Every structure is written in structure tokens, then in C-alpha cells.
Amino acid sequence: MAILKSVFHKVGYELFIFIVLFMDLMSKVAMPNEQIDAFFTPPYLLSYRDGFGSRFFIGSVVSLFTDYASRKFLRIFITAALLLTCVMMAVMAGRVIRAASEKTRAFVIGVSIIFFVSPAYGYLFPNYNFGRLDTFLILFTLIMLAVASKPVLRWTIPVLCLCATATHQVFLCTYAPLVMLVLLYEAVRSKTRSSVALLLVSGAVTLAAFLCFQFIKGGTAFASAQAMADALALRTNAEISVGMIQWEYFSSFRELVLGGIGIDYTLLIENAVMLVLLSPLFVMFPVFWHRCWKSGTDGRWIFVLSALLPICTLPTFVLCDWGRWTAAILISQFCMVYWFIYRQDSAATAAAERVVCMVTNMVVQKPAFLLFIACLIAYLTALGKFSYASLRLLDNMREIVMLSLKGS
């Protein structure tokens, strides 16, 4: 009993968070034999045995386990990656909560609750997102954050940056800026040449890998998208999108960009609605960074960069899947807040203490404020996974009107 109590004391936060995330994951993941979206399948089947190209890394990992990746195998493989991501998230949140002082622990717990009920986290698990490579990008990023403050293990970050960019080159604009900002903070904080070298090497590796995978066509053994799809069909019983193969491996960069650009007014309206619905989150972070700025004296520029971090992701909005890029923005913002608290940054700690004090005073003076907090959490939970494909409020309203007219 004493041993269990000791273990629970050391990993209690992590264990509780993981159990909650595990139950959430199991409630949303479909059965192993169900189909995966055909657009997501090719990267799991292509490997460097087929030549050189973007998004071949995960397929190369899959090829180490099997030469025939059935639907069942792919679902188990992807579920394992999601499970490992849950473990990393639980470890990250638990360690930050434990590292926080008594005065800031309530703040970290509150931020964790907001993160895990918000669409930033909810983006990962819905079945219609099952198999997206973003899962691996987030996993690689969490591992990099876990080792960033470790003297020896942090030198694995350039390799992990290479793996992430080889998984999907969009890493450059989504999660790489978060990693580089953390490394920059650590370099300034430690004032050592090795930290500066790590930042420069990691940035150079990420940029070089992006340029190679995006612009250098090493070529494959396949003459056309259909030929590649036919070959991949022998490696799985899952559906394969020829359109995805054509778009990614047999189109020029100009065709890729032009194919992603297009004025879809319905899309624009839906995303405008999405931004309005997510406004509590978009307001929360600038307010916190402003408080950090006011609380700090030296090195306040890091909070300016944290506030400007979403700008790095803006180039991706030229393409579709705006929900993915919004998820990257919010996840990066949450991670920066976590990092400053974990590293006991004086300005961030002071800002967090001020927030706790303000909320406590509001609850004491106006108990109804607790109802507001509960409603905010319920509201973020209700949003679930966000993107133009899920927050189709206009479509839902139109269907309700049409059903009402039919009924009358």
C-alpha cells in the first residue's frame, strides 16, 4: 500500500489525465476493420523503397512491421500512435502541474481543463480525422518539448525535426515555430554556445528538409498516379485515393498551390463563424501574454514572439483544411503557456498568480462567476472538433428550416 501511495504521489496527475484521455480515445475510435479515409491511406503504404518523396517516413516505419498493411493493421498502428500521444500529453500536463508553485497550480489545472475540453485537443480523435499525419507531427513535437531541457537528450531534436518534416512538410509552418521558440528561449536563458548551436542546427535541418521534400523530386518507380495506386492496392485492402497521389506526387508546386486556392464563399462564411465561436480562446492568449509583458522586466520580447507565433502558421491557410491549421495555432499557444510555467519563468509565474487572484476575488465577490466558468467549459466542450467541415451551422439551420417547411 505504501508503495502504491508513493507511486501515485509521483505520477498521480499523469495517471488521472491519461485515464480520462484513454477513455475519450476509446469512445471515438472505430472498430479495427472499418475503412480509413482513402485520402489518408497512401502515406502509410509508401516507403523509401519506392524512391524519394514527401510523406514517405511513416510508410517506411510501417514497412518495418509488415509488407501488407491491412485495414485492421493500419487502425491498430494509428490507434497506437494516438495512444502514445495521449501518454505524452498526460506526462506534459502532469509534470507542469507538479512543477507549478502552490500559487500557480490552480492556474495550470484551469489551463489544462480548458485545453482538454477545447477543440484544440478534440481535433485529434474524431473518426473523420483518423489517420491524418498531424497526429505524428504533434507526437514528435511533444517528444521534442519533453527533451528540450535535458542536457543530452535535447540533441535528438534535430533528428526529430527531420522525422517530422519527412512525415509531412507542413511541419515547417505548424509546429516547428513552437519548437524553435522554445529552443530560442532556452538558448537565451542558459546563455551557452551549445544551446545556440542546437537552435541553429534544428532550424537548418527543418528548413533544408522542407526544401528537399517540397521542391526536389527524387522520383519513384511509378509512371503515373494510377500506376502507383495499382501498386499500393497490392499492399492493403484499404481504399486508396488516386486524387491524393496525383495531387501530392505528380503535380508541380504551382499546381499544388493553385489547387488549394479558390474562393469558396460558403467556406469563408463557415470559417468566419468558426473564428467567432472560438473567440474566447483567441482572446485568452493575447490577454495572458500582455500580463506577462507587464509583469516582466528583462526578456519581455519572448512574450511578444509568443503572441506573434500564429503568424508563422498563416501561410498554410492558402490551402484547405483550415481546422488543422487553427488546431496547430491553439496547441502551440497552450504549449508555450505550459513551457513558461514549467521553467518557472518569473514574468509568466507572476501573471499566472495574478490571474488566480483575480478569479478567486471574482468568485468570492460574485459567486455567480462560477456559473460563468462552468458555462464556458461546457461551451468549449460542445464545440468539439472544429473546422469548416464540422461547424456547419448554416447548413444545420437550413436543414431545420427545410424540415419545418416540409412538416407544415
C-alpha positions in Angstrom: 0.0 0.0 0.0 2.8 2.4 0.9 4.5 1.7 -2.5 1.3 2.4 -4.4 0.8 5.6 -2.4 4.3 6.6 -3.2 3.8 5.9 -7.0 0.5 7.7 -7.1 2.1 10.7 -5.4 4.8 10.8 -8.1 2.5 10.2 -11.1 -1.0 10.8 -9.8 -1.7 13.8 -12.1 -0.3 12.0 -15.1 -2.3 8.8 -14.4 -5.6 10.6 -13.9 -5.2 12.7 -17.0 -4.2 9.6 -19.1 -7.2 7.6 -17.9 -9.5 10.4 -18.9 -7.8 10.8 -22.3 -7.7 7.0 -22.8 -11.5 6.7 -22.2 -12.1 9.6 -24.6 -10.0 8.0 -27.2 -11.6 4.6 -26.9 -15.1 6.2 -27.2 -14.2 7.8 -30.5 -12.0 5.3 -32.3 -13.9 3.0 -34.6 -13.6 -0.8 -34.9 -10.3 -2.1 -36.4 -11.8 -3.4 -39.7 -13.6 -0.2 -40.6 -12.3 1.8 -43.6 -9.9 4.7 -43.2 -10.4 7.7 -45.4 -8.9 6.9 -48.8 -7.2 10.2 -48.9 -5.2 9.3 -45.7 -4.0 5.8 -46.8 -1.2 6.3 -49.3 1.4 7.8 -46.9 1.1 4.6 -44.8 1.9 2.4 -47.8 4.7 4.4 -49.5 8.3 4.0 -48.2 11.8 4.9 -49.3 12.0 1.6 -51.0 9.7 3.2 -53.7 12.1 6.1 -54.2 12.3 9.6 -52.7 9.3 11.7 -51.9 7.4 13.6 -49.3 5.4 11.8 -46.6 7.3 8.6 -47.1 8.6 8.4 -43.5 5.6 6.9 -41.7 5.1 4.4 -44.5 8.8 3.3 -44.1 8.1 2.7 -40.4 5.0 0.7 -41.3 7.1 -1.4 -43.7 9.4 -2.5 -40.8 6.4 -4.3 -39.3 4.6 -5.7 -42.3 4.6 -5.8 -46.1 0.8 -6.0 -46.2 -0.8 -3.2 -44.2 -4.5 -4.3 -43.9 -7.2 -2.0 -42.7 -7.0 -3.7 -39.3 -3.2 -3.2 -39.1 -3.5 0.4 -40.1 -6.2 1.1 -37.5 -4.1 -0.6 -34.8 -1.0 1.3 -35.8 -2.7 4.7 -35.9 -4.5 3.9 -32.6 -1.2 3.1 -31.0 0.2 6.5 -32.2 -2.9 8.2 -30.7 -2.4 6.3 -27.5 1.2 7.3 -27.3 0.2 10.9 -28.0 -2.2 10.7 -25.0 0.6 9.4 -22.9 2.8 12.4 -23.9 0.0 14.8 -23.3 -0.7 13.4 -19.8 3.0 13.4 -18.9 3.4 17.0 -20.2 0.3 18.3 -18.3 1.1 16.3 -15.2 4.7 17.5 -14.9 3.7 21.1 -15.4 1.1 20.9 -12.7 3.6 19.3 -10.4 6.3 21.8 -11.2 4.0 24.7 -10.6 4.1 26.5 -7.2 1.1 26.4 -4.8 0.0 29.8 -6.1 0.1 28.9 -9.8 -1.1 25.3 -9.6 -4.7 26.3 -9.8 -3.9 28.3 -12.9 -2.2 25.3 -14.6 -5.1 23.0 -13.7 -7.5 25.5 -15.2 -5.5 25.8 -18.4 -5.3 22.0 -18.7 -9.1 21.7 -18.3 -9.6 24.4 -21.0 -7.2 22.6 -23.3 -8.6 19.1 -22.9 -12.2 20.2 -23.4 -11.4 22.6 -26.2 -11.4 21.9 -29.9 -7.6 22.2 -29.9 -7.5 18.8 -28.3 -10.7 17.5 -29.7 -9.4 17.8 -33.2 -7.2 14.7 -32.8 -9.7 11.9 -32.2 -12.9 12.1 -34.3 -13.2 9.2 -36.8 -13.2 11.6 -39.8 -9.7 12.7 -38.8 -8.5 9.2 -38.0 -5.2 8.7 -39.9 -4.2 12.3 -40.5 -0.4 12.7 -40.3 -0.9 15.6 -37.9 -1.1 13.0 -35.1 2.5 12.2 -35.7 3.6 15.8 -36.0 2.0 16.5 -32.6 3.6 13.4 -31.2 7.1 14.4 -32.4 6.6 17.9 -31.1 5.6 16.7 -27.6 8.7 14.4 -27.5 10.9 17.4 -28.5 9.3 19.5 -25.8 9.9 16.7 -23.3 13.6 16.6 -24.0 14.3 20.3 -24.7 15.5 21.0 -21.2 17.6 17.7 -20.9 21.3 18.3 -21.5 21.9 15.2 -23.5 18.5 14.1 -24.9 17.9 17.5 -26.4 20.4 16.8 -29.1 17.8 14.3 -30.6 15.7 17.3 -31.5 17.4 17.9 -35.0 16.7 14.2 -35.8 13.1 14.5 -34.6 12.7 17.7 -36.7 13.9 15.7 -39.7 11.5 12.9 -39.0 8.6 15.3 -38.5 9.3 17.1 -41.8 9.7 13.8 -43.6 6.3 12.8 -42.2 4.7 16.0 -43.6 6.4 19.1 -44.8 3.7 21.3 -43.3 5.6 20.8 -40.0 7.6 23.9 -41.0 4.7 26.2 -40.6 2.7 24.4 -37.9 4.7 23.0 -35.0 8.3 23.8 -35.9 7.9 27.5 -34.9 6.8 26.3 -31.4 9.9 24.1 -31.1 12.2 26.9 -32.4 10.8 29.4 -30.0 11.3 27.1 -27.0 14.9 26.4 -28.1 15.4 30.2 -28.5 14.1 30.8 -25.0 16.4 28.0 -23.6 19.4 29.5 -25.5 18.8 33.0 -24.1 18.1 31.5 -20.6 21.2 29.3 -20.4 23.5 31.6 -22.4 25.5 28.7 -23.6 27.0 28.1 -27.1 25.6 24.6 -27.2 22.0 25.9 -26.8 22.6 28.4 -29.6 24.1 25.6 -31.7 21.2 23.3 -31.1 18.8 26.1 -32.2 20.7 26.8 -35.4 21.1 23.1 -36.3 17.5 22.3 -35.6 16.3 25.2 -37.7 18.7 24.5 -40.5 17.7 20.8 -40.6 14.0 21.6 -40.6 14.3 24.2 -43.4 16.7 22.0 -45.5 14.3 19.0 -45.1 11.3 21.1 -46.1 13.1 22.4 -49.3 14.1 18.9 -50.2 10.8 17.2 -49.7 8.8 20.1 -51.2 10.9 21.0 -54.3 13.3 18.2 -55.0 11.6 15.3 -56.9 13.8 12.3 -56.4 11.4 10.2 -58.5 9.7 6.9 -58.0 9.3 3.7 -60.0 5.8 4.7 -60.9 4.9 6.4 -64.2 1.6 7.8 -63.1 -0.8 8.3 -60.2 -2.9 5.3 -61.3 0.2 3.1 -61.6 1.2 4.0 -58.1 -2.4 3.4 -56.8 -2.5 0.0 -58.5 0.8 -1.0 -56.9 -0.3 0.2 -53.5 -3.5 -1.7 -53.8 -1.5 -4.9 -53.7 -0.2 -3.9 -50.2 -3.5 -3.3 -48.5 -7.2 -4.0 -48.5 -7.9 -0.3 -47.6 -9.2 2.2 -50.1 -6.7 4.4 -51.9 -7.2 7.9 -53.3 -5.8 8.3 -56.7 -6.6 12.0 -56.5 -4.4 12.4 -53.4 -1.5 10.6 -55.2 -1.9 12.8 -58.2 -2.0 16.0 -56.1 1.0 15.2 -53.9 3.4 13.2 -56.2 2.5 14.1 -59.8 1.7 17.8 -59.6 4.0 20.8 -59.7 4.3 23.2 -56.8 2.4 25.7 -58.8 -0.4 23.2 -59.4 -0.4 22.3 -55.7 -0.9 26.0 -54.6 -3.4 26.8 -57.3 -5.3 23.6 -56.5 -5.6 24.7 -52.9 -6.6 28.3 -53.6 -10.1 29.1 -54.5 -12.7 31.5 -53.3 -15.4 29.4 -51.8 -17.8 31.8 -50.1 -19.6 29.1 -48.2 -16.2 28.0 -46.8 -15.3 31.6 -45.9 -18.6 32.1 -44.1 -18.3 28.9 -42.2 -14.7 29.7 -41.1 -15.8 33.2 -40.1 -18.4 31.5 -37.9 -15.7 29.2 -36.6 -13.5 32.1 -35.6 -16.4 33.8 -33.8 -17.2 30.6 -31.9 -13.6 30.2 -30.9 -13.2 33.8 -29.9 -12.9 33.0 -26.1 -9.7 31.1 -26.9 -8.3 33.7 -29.3 -8.9 36.4 -26.6 -7.4 34.4 -23.7 -3.9 34.1 -25.0 -3.2 37.8 -26.0 -4.5 38.8 -22.6 -2.2 36.4 -20.9 0.9 37.5 -23.0 0.1 41.1 -22.2 0.0 40.3 -18.5 3.4 38.5 -18.8 4.8 41.6 -20.6 3.6 43.9 -17.8 4.9 41.5 -15.1 8.4 41.1 -16.7 11.4 43.4 -16.9 14.2 41.6 -18.8 13.5 39.4 -21.8 9.9 40.5 -22.3 10.4 40.1 -26.1 9.8 36.4 -25.7 6.2 37.1 -24.9 5.8 39.3 -27.9 7.1 36.4 -30.1 4.7 34.0 -28.3 1.8 36.3 -29.2 3.0 36.6 -32.8 3.7 32.8 -33.1 0.4 32.2 -35.0 1.7 34.4 -37.9 4.1 31.5 -38.8 1.1 29.3 -39.5 -0.7 31.8 -41.7 0.9 30.5 -45.0 -0.9 27.2 -44.6 -4.3 28.9 -44.8 -3.6 29.3 -48.5 -4.6 25.6 -48.6 -7.7 23.9 -47.5 -8.2 22.1 -44.1 -8.3 25.3 -42.1 -9.3 23.4 -39.0 -5.9 21.7 -39.0 -4.0 25.0 -39.0 -6.3 26.5 -36.4 -5.6 23.5 -34.2 -1.8 24.0 -34.7 -2.1 27.6 -33.6 -4.0 26.8 -30.4 -1.9 23.8 -29.5 1.2 25.9 -29.9 -0.2 28.7 -27.7 -1.2 26.2 -24.9 2.3 24.6 -25.1 4.0 28.0 -24.7 2.0 28.7 -21.6 2.9 25.3 -20.2 6.6 25.8 -21.0 6.9 29.1 -19.2 5.2 27.7 -16.1 7.3 24.5 -16.3 10.5 26.5 -16.5 9.4 28.8 -13.6 9.6 32.0 -15.7 9.2 34.9 -13.3 7.0 37.0 -15.5 4.7 34.1 -16.5 4.5 33.0 -12.9 3.6 36.4 -11.8 1.0 36.7 -14.5 -0.5 33.3 -13.6 -0.7 34.3 -9.9 -2.5 37.5 -10.8 -5.0 35.5 -12.9 -5.6 33.1 -9.9 -6.0 36.1 -7.6 -8.4 37.8 -9.9 -10.6 34.7 -10.5 -10.6 34.0 -6.7 -11.8 37.5 -5.9 -14.5 37.3 -8.6 -15.8 34.1 -7.2 -15.8 35.5 -3.6 -17.5 38.7 -4.6 -19.8 37.3 -7.2 -20.5 33.5 -6.7 -22.4 33.5 -10.0 -19.0 33.8 -11.7 -18.6 30.1 -11.0 -21.6 29.5 -13.2 -19.9 31.6 -16.0 -16.8 29.4 -15.7 -18.9 26.2 -15.9 -20.8 27.6 -18.9 -17.5 28.4 -20.6 -16.2 24.9 -20.1 -19.5 23.4 -21.3 -19.4 25.7 -24.3 -15.9 24.7 -25.4 -16.8 21.0 -24.8 -19.8 21.4 -27.0 -17.8 22.8 -29.9 -15.9 19.5 -30.2 -13.7 19.2 -33.2 -13.7 22.4 -35.2 -13.2 23.0 -38.9 -15.3 24.2 -41.8 -16.4 20.6 -42.2 -17.9 20.3 -38.7 -19.2 23.8 -37.7 -21.7 23.9 -40.5 -24.1 25.9 -38.5 -25.6 27.4 -41.7 -26.2 24.0 -43.2 -27.8 22.8 -40.0 -30.0 25.8 -39.8 -31.0 25.4 -43.4 -31.9 21.7 -42.8 -34.0 22.6 -39.8 -35.9 25.2 -41.9 -36.4 22.8 -44.7 -37.7 20.1 -42.4 -40.1 22.6 -40.8 -41.4 23.6 -44.2 -42.0 20.0 -45.2 -43.8 19.3 -41.9 -46.1 22.3 -42.5 
